[in-house]
Structures are given as C-alpha cells and as structure tokens.
Amino acid sequence: MPTADTNNNIIVTIYDGIATLGTDYNTSGVSSSIHIPHSKMIWGNQNESYRVGVEYPMPVNVLSFNGNSGPSYLMGVTGSVYGLGTFTVGNTSTNPLYVVGVSGSTHSPVQIKGTVQGITGGILVGITTGPILFSNTSIGIYGINGGTAIAITGGRYLNSTTDSIRSIAYLTGLSMTTGLVGSTTDSVRIFGSSGEKYIPTVLNYVSGNTLFGVGMSGDAIKVSIQNAGFTFTVNLSTSIGVTNGSESALKIQGGTAGDNPVLIKYYNNSSVPVTISSAIQTEITNLGTTFTDKLQSIISELKGSTGNVTAIKNNTDIISTINDKLSTNGISVKVTEISKPTRIQNDRKVFTSTSVSALTASGLKLKSGVNLKAPAVNTSTVYVGSDTIISNKDAAYPLEPGESLFIECSTTDLIYCYCLIDPTKQKLIYIGS
C-alpha cells in the first residue's frame, strides 16, 4: 500500500511534466488525513462568470436581521463603515435625516473634527431655534486654501461701513443681561502677541515732528529733574556704613577758614545731644583742673625732679644687649636650681574600639613628661601620637607588645592613641610626673 502524502499541496504528473495543486493538509476540522483544495469564487447569471475581487465584489442581499425580516426592520452594522469613492448619506422623501450627538439625544452636541467649509451653489442651513451656545474658551475662524467661504447673513460678506456685530446674551463672564460689557462691573483683558499677560510698550517723546525713544538704564527709566527747589523724604537703614574710595584712609574734613570744624554729637542717657568736644571738656573739668593743667602734671610726673624719663631709658639699655646675645647664641646660662615635680600620675588606658581617643578624659598636669608602656600580654600593636592621628592614622607611632616610650609634655590630654586588632584585649600603661 503506497505511503500517504501529508504535505501541503499535491504534485500531479502530466504528459510532459508535473503540476502543483494548492491544498492545505489536515485542516478541515471534519476528519484527518485529507487535503482541502484552494479555490477562487465566481459569481454571475447563466453564461456570466465574474471572479470576486475589487472590481467585481460579491453581491450580498440582506433578507433578515436578528431573526426579523421585511422593510420595516433596520439592519444593525457593527464595526467601521466607509465608502469607496463618493460616500453619500441621504434620506427618503418621507423620512428626515437626523444628525445627533454622541450621547444619542437630539440636544447633544455634534462633534466635528477637521475643517468645515461651504459648498458652491449649496443651500444655506437655517437655524430656527436657539440659542447657539459656544462653550469653547477660545473660538477661531480660519480660512482654507482652495475652499469656499462660509456665507453669513444671507450669503453676503460683512461690510465694515454698513454692518455691526453686537453680543446680546449667553456670553460667560458678563454681568449685564444684554451681554454688553459694563464699565463699572466688567473688565477686558488684553494679551501680548505671544500669549503672555504683558504687552511690550515703547516709550517715546516728541521733539518737533520727530519721535525719540525714552532713555533706559537696565530696568529703570532715566529721569532728568529740571525744577529747582524740591524736597525729598529719604528713609535710611538703621545701620549706615561710610567707606573711603580709592584713598587708603577715610577722611573727615571741616569747613574752610571762618567756618565751624567737624562737629560730632552723641546722645547720653537723656534725649539731649552732647558734642564730643564738650564731653571731653566735662571729663577734664571733673578732674578738678583744666585740660592744660592736667597735661602739664602728666609731663612733670614723667620728667620728675631727677629726670624719670631719662632714668627709664638708661636702665633699659641692657635689654638690647640681652637681645643681641640671644640672637647670636652667645649668652651663657648657669642653672642654679630645677623645679622638681611634687607628685606622680599613673594609670592605664583600656581600649573599647578601634577609634582614636585621648589618653585621659581630663588632662593630668605634668612637670617633666610621661612614660607609656605596651604590656607584653598585648596581642597586637598600639599606636600613639597627637590629635592629628584622628584624621591620619598612618602618622601614629607604633608600640609593639612589651615596648615603651617617654614623651616630654605638660599634660596627658595632648596624647592620643588607638589600636586596630582586638581592641578589648589591648592596654596602655602610663606613669608621669
């Protein structure tokens, strides 16, 4: 028994070759192992054959809809409906054509997307009931290249010399019932060319028959005050600073010869202003003598009967000699006594973490210094140094288990230390005087 052909299409042997018949294998859904041939549809009356395509589509006659039939039943269409070429929508002589909004009510708005233009020779659309409501916040009417203008007022264009337009009602935002703008209740907003709320304005002044722009400096208008004898009221800050210009010092100068000098006043505990010169005079007067007499007393005290100023100068000459000796390392010093410490300070530092901390919480005062000892029982290195090792641990001095170090200092809080490995097992013993 020959083997069945299970591939799509069937190869047929003819006299001088082979031919292929288009089929789908095993796709009928009725039974398996069969070929379903590919076929094109033909329609037409006797002696007529039209192949179904774009030019000759298959004619369809709908005789019933949802189980109902007859001319009184409407046919429902689901999906998109469009026409090829001219698609005409019309009505019969007895049935009107209704265009309704999206909600299905005859009073709902009709949505139109795209352009709307008139038709040459068409009949104007009459509106017998109103009102006509414009709900848009902005309505624009634009021309269309190649389109026919929409006729208004009986097909005649508006003429600026004979026609006028007045809004009489149904305009949002107006307070008057007639729709007119009221001078006492309404306002009109004017926007700039780019839609902003500010309108650019150029200020000019006229000189003869020529316009000249008003001078500007940044965001300020240049103003020339020409009238003489005007008064300003100026509010100054509570703190006013006075500085010099390019000079190295701030100069205060009085008037010329015959004028009063610079007068400086201040307020004491009362509301009466006091000049600085009168205050100095008062202080001198309170000393029981005049300014000249007090100044003379100071000079006499410095000079003295034996010349105190001269004695001070002569007795301090040795200071310059000591300075010369110190600066040239030529002075000899004999130490007769060294002040010894009067007590000994000792304790131990127990580490709790790897962070840097001071040797003691509060400084122990020392005369000579302190010895530091890392016990031999320590299991890792202990590091010591100044407070700089807080930010740079690598600068610390290492003390291995059993090692010691003497630091000459005046207080123990100058010494900082830390350890990195097993801090709770490490200690640092110190003794100072």
C-alpha positions in Angstrom: 0.0 0.0 0.0 1.6 3.4 -1.0 2.5 5.9 1.6 0.1 8.8 2.1 1.1 12.4 1.1 1.0 14.5 4.3 2.4 17.7 2.8 0.5 20.8 1.8 -0.2 21.0 -2.0 -0.4 17.9 -4.3 2.1 17.2 -7.1 0.4 15.8 -10.3 2.3 14.2 -13.1 1.1 15.2 -16.6 2.3 14.2 -20.0 5.3 16.4 -20.3 6.0 17.4 -16.7 4.4 18.0 -13.3 1.8 20.4 -11.9 1.1 21.5 -8.4 -2.4 21.8 -6.9 -2.7 24.2 -4.0 -4.1 22.5 -0.9 -3.9 22.6 2.9 -3.4 19.2 4.5 -5.3 18.1 7.6 -7.0 21.5 8.3 -10.7 20.8 7.5 -11.8 20.0 11.1 -14.1 17.3 9.8 -11.7 14.4 9.5 -7.9 14.0 9.5 -5.6 12.9 6.7 -7.3 14.8 3.9 -6.3 17.7 1.5 -8.5 20.8 1.3 -8.1 22.4 -2.2 -7.6 26.2 -2.6 -10.4 27.7 -4.7 -11.5 31.2 -6.1 -15.1 32.3 -6.0 -17.0 33.0 -9.2 -20.5 34.6 -9.4 -22.9 35.6 -12.2 -26.1 34.5 -14.1 -26.1 31.9 -16.8 -23.4 32.4 -19.4 -21.7 35.0 -17.0 -18.7 34.4 -14.8 -17.2 37.2 -12.6 -14.2 36.5 -10.4 -14.7 38.0 -6.9 -12.3 41.0 -6.4 -12.2 44.8 -6.0 -13.7 45.3 -9.5 -16.5 42.7 -9.1 -17.2 42.3 -5.4 -19.6 39.5 -4.2 -23.2 40.9 -4.2 -25.0 40.4 -0.9 -28.7 40.7 -0.3 -29.7 41.1 3.4 -33.1 39.4 3.8 -33.4 39.4 7.6 -31.8 40.9 10.8 -31.8 39.3 14.3 -34.4 36.8 13.1 -36.7 39.6 11.7 -37.4 40.4 8.0 -39.3 42.9 6.0 -38.8 46.6 5.0 -39.8 47.9 8.5 -36.8 46.4 10.2 -33.5 48.2 10.4 -30.2 46.4 9.9 -27.5 46.9 12.5 -23.9 47.2 11.5 -21.0 46.6 13.9 -17.5 47.7 13.1 -16.3 50.5 10.8 -18.4 51.5 7.7 -16.9 53.6 5.0 -17.4 54.1 1.3 -15.1 53.7 -1.7 -15.1 56.8 -3.8 -18.1 59.1 -3.1 -19.9 58.1 0.0 -23.4 59.7 0.1 -25.6 59.9 3.2 -29.2 60.9 2.4 -32.9 60.5 3.4 -36.1 59.5 1.7 -38.9 61.9 0.8 -40.9 60.9 3.8 -38.2 60.2 6.4 -36.0 63.1 7.6 -32.2 62.8 8.1 -31.1 63.3 11.7 -27.6 64.1 12.9 -27.3 63.6 16.7 -24.6 63.9 19.3 -22.5 61.2 20.9 -25.0 60.5 23.7 -27.9 59.7 21.4 -30.0 62.7 22.3 -31.2 65.2 19.7 -30.0 68.0 22.0 -26.5 66.7 22.5 -23.6 68.5 20.7 -22.4 67.1 17.3 -18.6 66.6 17.3 -16.9 67.7 14.1 -13.2 67.1 13.7 -11.3 68.6 10.8 -12.3 71.5 8.5 -15.8 72.8 7.8 -16.4 74.8 4.6 -19.3 75.9 2.4 -20.3 74.3 -0.9 -20.6 76.4 -4.0 -24.2 76.5 -5.0 -25.4 74.9 -1.8 -28.4 75.9 0.2 -27.8 77.8 3.5 -28.5 75.9 6.7 -31.3 77.6 8.6 -31.4 77.6 12.4 -35.0 78.1 13.6 -34.4 77.5 17.3 -31.8 78.8 19.6 -29.8 79.8 21.4 -26.5 78.9 19.7 -24.0 78.2 22.6 -20.3 78.5 22.2 -18.7 76.6 25.2 -15.1 76.9 24.0 -12.8 79.2 25.9 -11.4 80.4 22.6 -13.1 80.2 19.2 -11.1 80.8 16.0 -12.4 81.0 12.4 -9.7 80.4 9.8 -9.8 80.4 6.0 -9.0 77.3 3.9 -6.8 77.4 0.9 -8.9 76.4 -2.1 -12.1 76.2 0.0 -15.4 78.1 -0.4 -16.1 80.7 2.3 -19.0 80.0 4.7 -21.7 82.6 3.9 -23.0 84.6 6.8 -26.1 87.0 6.9 -27.8 85.6 3.8 -24.7 84.9 1.7 -23.4 88.4 1.9 -20.0 89.3 3.4 -19.9 91.7 6.3 -19.0 95.3 5.4 -17.3 97.5 7.9 -19.1 100.6 6.7 -22.6 99.2 6.9 -22.6 96.2 9.3 -22.0 95.9 13.1 -21.9 93.0 15.5 -23.2 93.0 19.0 -23.2 90.2 21.5 -26.6 90.2 23.3 -26.7 87.2 25.5 -25.2 83.8 26.6 -21.6 85.1 26.9 -19.9 83.8 30.1 -18.4 86.4 32.4 -20.5 89.4 31.6 -22.7 90.9 34.3 -25.3 92.7 32.2 -28.3 90.7 30.9 -27.9 92.2 27.4 -24.4 90.8 27.2 -22.7 94.2 26.9 -19.6 94.9 28.8 -20.3 97.1 31.8 -17.9 99.9 32.6 -18.4 99.6 36.3 -18.6 95.8 36.7 -16.6 94.2 33.9 -13.1 94.2 32.7 -11.3 93.4 29.4 -8.0 91.5 29.4 -5.6 92.2 26.6 -2.7 89.8 26.0 0.6 90.2 24.2 1.3 88.9 20.8 2.9 85.7 22.2 0.1 85.0 24.6 1.8 86.5 27.7 -0.1 88.8 30.1 2.2 91.7 29.5 2.1 93.9 26.4 5.5 95.3 25.3 5.4 99.1 25.0 8.0 101.5 23.6 8.0 104.9 25.3 8.8 107.9 23.1 8.9 111.7 23.4 8.2 114.2 20.7 10.7 116.9 19.7 9.2 118.9 16.9 7.8 116.4 14.5 10.3 113.6 15.4 9.8 110.8 17.9 12.7 109.8 20.2 12.9 106.8 22.5 12.9 107.4 26.2 16.3 106.6 27.8 16.6 103.4 29.8 19.2 102.1 32.2 18.6 98.4 32.9 15.0 98.1 34.2 14.8 101.9 35.2 13.8 104.9 33.2 16.3 107.7 33.0 14.7 110.9 34.6 16.1 114.4 34.4 14.9 116.7 37.3 14.9 120.2 36.0 12.8 122.2 38.5 14.7 123.9 41.3 13.8 123.9 44.9 12.4 120.5 45.6 12.4 118.4 48.8 13.0 114.7 49.2 11.9 112.4 52.1 14.5 109.7 52.4 14.2 106.6 54.6 17.7 105.3 55.6 18.6 102.0 57.1 19.3 101.8 60.9 22.9 100.8 60.1 24.7 103.1 57.5 28.3 102.4 56.6 30.7 105.1 55.4 33.7 104.0 53.4 36.5 105.6 51.6 37.1 105.5 47.8 40.4 104.8 46.3 42.2 106.5 49.2 43.9 104.4 51.9 42.1 106.3 54.7 38.6 107.7 55.4 38.9 111.5 55.7 36.5 113.8 57.6 37.2 117.4 56.9 35.5 120.5 58.4 34.8 123.8 56.6 37.2 126.4 55.3 38.7 129.2 57.4 36.0 131.0 59.3 33.6 128.0 59.3 32.9 125.7 62.1 35.0 122.5 62.4 33.6 119.0 62.1 31.0 118.6 64.9 30.4 115.1 66.3 27.5 114.5 68.7 26.1 111.6 70.6 23.1 111.0 73.0 23.8 110.1 76.6 21.1 108.7 78.9 18.9 111.7 78.2 17.4 112.9 75.0 19.8 115.9 74.8 22.6 115.6 72.3 26.1 116.0 73.5 29.1 117.1 71.4 32.3 115.1 71.7 34.4 118.2 72.4 32.1 119.3 75.3 32.1 115.8 76.7 35.9 115.8 76.8 35.9 119.2 78.4 33.4 118.0 81.0 35.6 114.9 81.9 38.7 117.1 82.3 36.7 119.6 84.5 35.6 116.7 86.7 39.2 116.1 87.5 39.3 119.4 89.3 41.6 121.1 86.9 41.7 122.4 83.4 43.0 120.3 80.5 46.2 122.4 80.2 47.0 122.0 83.9 46.3 118.2 83.8 48.6 117.8 80.7 51.3 119.7 82.5 51.0 117.4 85.5 51.5 114.4 83.3 54.6 115.8 81.7 56.1 116.8 85.1 55.4 113.3 86.5 57.3 111.7 83.6 60.2 114.1 83.9 60.4 114.2 87.7 62.9 116.1 89.8 65.6 113.6 88.8 64.5 113.0 85.3 62.5 109.9 85.4 62.2 109.5 81.7 66.0 109.7 81.3 66.4 107.1 84.1 64.0 104.7 82.4 65.9 105.0 79.1 69.3 104.4 80.8 68.1 101.4 82.9 66.6 99.6 79.9 69.7 99.7 77.8 70.7 96.2 79.0 67.6 94.8 77.2 69.1 95.4 73.8 72.4 93.7 74.9 70.4 90.6 76.1 68.6 90.5 72.7 71.9 90.7 70.8 73.3 87.8 72.9 70.3 85.6 72.4 70.1 86.2 68.6 73.8 85.3 68.2 73.8 82.3 70.6 76.5 84.0 72.6 74.9 84.0 76.1 75.9 81.7 78.9 73.3 80.4 81.4 74.0 78.9 84.8 71.2 76.8 86.2 71.2 77.0 90.0 68.0 75.0 90.6 65.5 72.9 88.7 61.9 72.8 89.9 61.0 69.1 90.5 57.5 67.6 90.3 55.6 67.3 93.5 53.5 64.3 92.6 53.4 61.2 90.3 50.4 60.4 87.9 49.9 56.8 86.7 47.0 54.7 85.4 46.2 52.5 82.4 44.2 53.0 79.1 41.8 50.2 78.3 40.6 50.2 74.6 37.0 49.5 73.7 37.0 50.2 70.0 39.3 51.0 67.0 38.6 54.7 67.0 41.2 57.3 68.1 40.7 58.8 71.6 42.7 60.8 74.2 44.9 59.0 76.7 42.9 60.5 79.6 39.4 62.1 79.7 40.9 65.2 81.5 44.5 66.3 81.4 46.8 65.4 84.2 49.3 68.2 84.8 53.0 67.2 84.5 56.3 68.9 85.0 58.7 66.6 83.1 56.6 64.1 81.0 55.0 60.7 80.9 56.2 57.1 80.2 54.0 54.9 78.0 54.2 51.1 78.2 52.5 48.5 76.0 52.2 45.4 78.2 53.8 42.2 77.0 50.4 40.4 77.2 49.0 42.6 74.4 48.3 40.7 71.3 48.6 43.5 68.7 50.2 46.9 68.1 49.1 50.1 69.9 49.5 53.4 68.2 50.1 56.8 69.8 50.5 60.4 68.6 49.0 63.9 68.7 45.4 64.8 67.8 46.4 64.8 64.1 46.1 61.0 64.0 42.3 61.4 64.3 42.3 62.3 60.6 45.5 60.5 59.6 46.1 57.2 61.5 49.1 56.4 59.4 51.1 59.2 61.1 50.8 57.5 64.6 53.8 55.9 66.4 53.6 52.1 66.9 54.2 50.4 70.2 54.6 46.6 69.9 53.8 44.4 72.9 56.5 45.0 75.6 57.7 48.3 74.1 57.7 51.7 76.0 58.0 55.3 75.1 58.8 58.6 77.0 57.0 61.8 75.9 58.0 65.1 77.4 54.8 67.2 77.8 52.9 69.3 80.3 49.5 67.4 80.3 48.3 63.9 79.4 45.4 65.1 77.2 47.9 66.0 74.5 48.4 62.3 73.8 46.0 60.3 71.5 46.1 56.6 70.9 44.2 53.7 69.2 44.6 50.0 68.1 43.2 48.1 65.1 43.1 44.4 66.1 41.1 43.1 69.1 40.9 46.4 70.9 39.3 45.0 74.0 42.4 42.8 74.6 44.9 45.7 74.4 46.0 48.1 77.1 48.4 51.1 77.5 50.1 51.7 80.9 51.4 55.2 81.7 53.2 56.9 84.6 54.2 60.6 84.6 55.5 63.3 86.9 
